[in-house]
Amino acid sequence: MRKIKEFIIEKLILICGIASIFFVVLIFLFLLKEGLSVFNTVSPFSFLFGKSWYPISEPPQLGILPLILGSLLVTLGAAIISIPIGVGCAVYIAEVAPGKIKEILKAGIELLAAIPSVVLGFIGMVTLVPIVKNVFHLPTGLTALSGSIMLAFMAMPTIVSIAEDALYSIPKTYKEGALALGATHWQTIWRVMLPAASSGILAAIMLGIGRVIGETMAVMMITGNAAVIPQSILAPVRTLTATIAAEMGEAVVGSEHYFALFAVGIVLFVISFIINVTADLFLHKKQ
């Protein structure tokens, strides 16, 4: 009876795994079916590298370069902020913090990850945007910097949690050997623990960036939604995700605008896929 149960459970797990892959493939095929139609009227080069996004003008101008640059700028800013803070927090929790403080910090970080993005976007509009406006003396605080700070806040729970698990999974003999050879606690962390956990930490960073580039509501609320090529991080920008969320409800089904938004989804899907595959390769990299 036990063998029958194990057989059934194994097959159910196999079916679930195959189904998840199947659904991803179906989503990609659906995006291709709808999105590739836009290339009947605009070339792929003009679509990817065009500098104007005016989908309802006559004729429509469907260049998504400002959207790609806006997404990359916000993501880069979030990465610069979240990576050192997130990895530092992971090191503190895994190697420095006392037991009780460690449990409190881990619970707090997991709680941060559960806050809905629209709530964080609203908090950013009320608090962060006025601060950025006043500090930098800008006409508006709805800038790429505001989006980067908020997205860094959203990416840190992912980075801290996975990086802390990577540090915790290192064999204790590594640390004991370094201390026995006369290394200090900080030398052991810097020279032994971090290099040994580098694959897991890089995977944590990549997954955190994947969370950032796929975020929608918070970015749409606090980045200004200006579809222009950004001149600095203090300028309003519009991201790929925010464009889809803001315009899909108004696009006429079957129009060039409608197909262009699906093509934007294809670009976003490919970027997210590359980031996640890269994270998976780092995670399973053998030292």
N, C-alpha and C positions, 0 to 999 in steps of 0.2 A: 504493500500500500504506500509505503514511504517513497519507493522508487517511482511509482505512478505520480505521486504529488510533485516530486522533484522534476519529473519529465514535463508535467503540465506547466509548472512555474517557469522552467527554462524556455519552453516554447512561447509562453505569454511574454516573457522578457524579450525574446527574439522578435516577436511580432511587433511589440512596442517600438523597438529600435528601428526595424524596417519601416514602420509607419511614420516615424518622425522624419526619416530621410525622404520618404515618399512625399510627405506634405511640403517639405522644403523645396523639392524638385517641382511640385505642382505650383507652388507660389512663384517660383522663378519662371516657369513656362507661361503662367498667366501674365506676369509682367512683360515677358517677351512678346506675347501675342498682342497685347494692347500698346506697348511702348514702341515697338519697332515700326508701327504705322506712321509715326511722326516723320520718319526718314523718307517718306514719299514726297514730302514738301521741303525738307531741309536736310542738308548733308550732315553726316555724323561729325565732321570737323567743325562746321558752323555751329552745330548744337553744343558741342563740348567746349569750344573756344570762342564762341560769340560773346561780345561784351555787353549786350543789351537784352534784358528780359522784359519785354512788353507783349505778353501773349494775347491781349485783346485789342491791340492796335491793328491798323490796316496798312500794309500786310503785317501779320504777327512777327515779332522779333523774338526768336527762341534761342537765345544764347545763355547757357547756364554757367559760364566762367565766373561771374560775380557770386553765384550761389556756392560753387565749389570752393572758391577762395574764402568766402565767408565762413563756411563750415571748417575749412582747414585752419583758419586764423583762430576761431573760437576754440577748436580742439587743441591746437598747439599751446594757446595761452592756458587752457585748463590743465594740460599735461605738465607744463612748467611749474604750475602752482601745486598740483596734487601729488606728483611723483615724489619729490623730496619729503614733503610732509607725510604722505602715506607710508613710505618705506621707513621713515624715522619712527612713526607711531608703531609700525609692526615690530621694529627692532626693540623698542621700549617695552611693548607688551610681552614679547617672546623672551627677552633676555634680562630685562632690568627691573620691571615692575614687580612688587611683592604679590603674593597669591591673591589676596582679597581685592587689591586694586586692579589686578589683571582681569578678574572676573567681571568687575564693574565696568571697566573700559570695553571689554569685548561685548558685553550686553548693550552698552550705549552705542557702539559702532553699528551693531546689527539693527538697533532701533532706528538709527539714521537712515539705513538702507530701505526701511519700510515706509518712509515719509513719501507721499505721492508727489510727483514732480510738479503738478499744478499748484500745490500748496507752497512748495519751495519757490516757484515762479512768482506767486503772489507776495510772499515775504520779500523776495528780491526787489519787486516793484516798489514796495512800501519803504524798505530800509536801505537796500544797497544802491539802487539807482540814484536817489537824492545825494547820497554820500559821494558817489563817483562824480556827479555833476558839480558839487560844491568844491571838492578837493582839487579837481583839474580845471575848474572854471569853464565848463562846457555849456553850450546851449541846451543840451539834453544829456541825461545820464544813461539813456538807452543805447549802449555801445557794446562793441565786442568784448571790452574789458569786463563789463558787468556780466555778460554771458559766461566768460571764462571763469570768473570767480565762482559763480553759482554752479557751473558744471564741475569745477574742481571739487566743490563741496559734495556734489552728488557722486563723483567717481571715487572719492577717498574710502568709503566703506568697502567697496570691492577690492581696492588695492590693499588696504590694511588687512582685511580678512584672509585673502589668499596668500599674501606675503607672510603673514604670521603663521599660517599653516605650513608653508614651505620651510620656514626657520625651525618650527617645532618638530618637523619630520626628520631633521638632520640627526644622524646617530650621535648619541651622547659621547661616544668614544672620541669623536673629533674634538669636542670641547675639552674633555678630560685630558686628551693628549697634549693639546696646546697649553693648557694650564700647567701640566706636569713639566713641560719644557721651559717654563718660566715666563710665559706670556702673561700680560695683564688681562683683565676682563675685557677692556676696550680693544686691545690688540687681537684678542681671540675673536671678538665680534667682527672686526674690520678685516682681518687677514684670513680667517678660517670660516666663520659662520656665513657671512655674506657671499663669498665666492662659492661655497658649497650649495647655497640655496639660490644661486643666480638664475637658474632655469625657472624655478617657481616664481621668483620675484619678477622676472621679465614677463612671464605669463600673466601675473597679476596686473602689471602695467598695461599690457596689451588689452586685457579684458576691461580694465578701467577706461581706456581710450575708446574701446568699442561701445561702452555704455554712454560715453560722452557724445560720440558722433551720431548715435541713434536717438538722442534725446530730442523731444519735440516741444512740449508745452512750455517748459521753463525758458527755452531759447526764444520761442516765438514771443513771449511776454516781455523780455527784457533786453533784446538786442537791437530793437529799432525797426527791423523788417525793411531795410532799404536795400533794394536789389541793384547795388552799384559796387564797382570794384573798390574794396577798402584801401584807403591810403595809410591808415594807422590803426592800432588796436583801440584808439579812442573814437573811432568813427562807427556809426550805425552800420550793421550788416544784416544780411538775410541768409539763412542756412537752407540746405536741401530739404531737411525734414520740415522746417517751418513753412516752406513754400508749398509743399504737398498739403499740409494741414490747413493752411490759410486759404488755398485756392481750389481745392478739389470740390468743395461744396458748391462753388459758383461756376465751375466749368461745365459747359454744355456737352452732354454725352455724345461722343463721336466727332467732336471738334478737334482741331489741331492742338488747342490748349489742353484738352482732355488727354490726348495721346502723349503730349509733351510731359505732363505730370507723371504718367506711367514710366516714361523714359527716364525722368529724374529718379523714380523709384528703382529702376534698373541700376543706375549709377550708384545709388546709395547701397543697394543690395550687394553689388560687387565690392565696394569699399569695405563694408561690414564683413563680408565673407573673407576677404584677404586678411583683415585684422584678426578675425577669430582663428583662421587657419594658422597664421603666424604664431598666435598665442598657444595653440595646440602643439605646434612643432617645438616651441621653447619648453613647454610643460613636459613633453616626453623625450626631450633631448637627454641622451646618456652622456654623463661626464666621462 
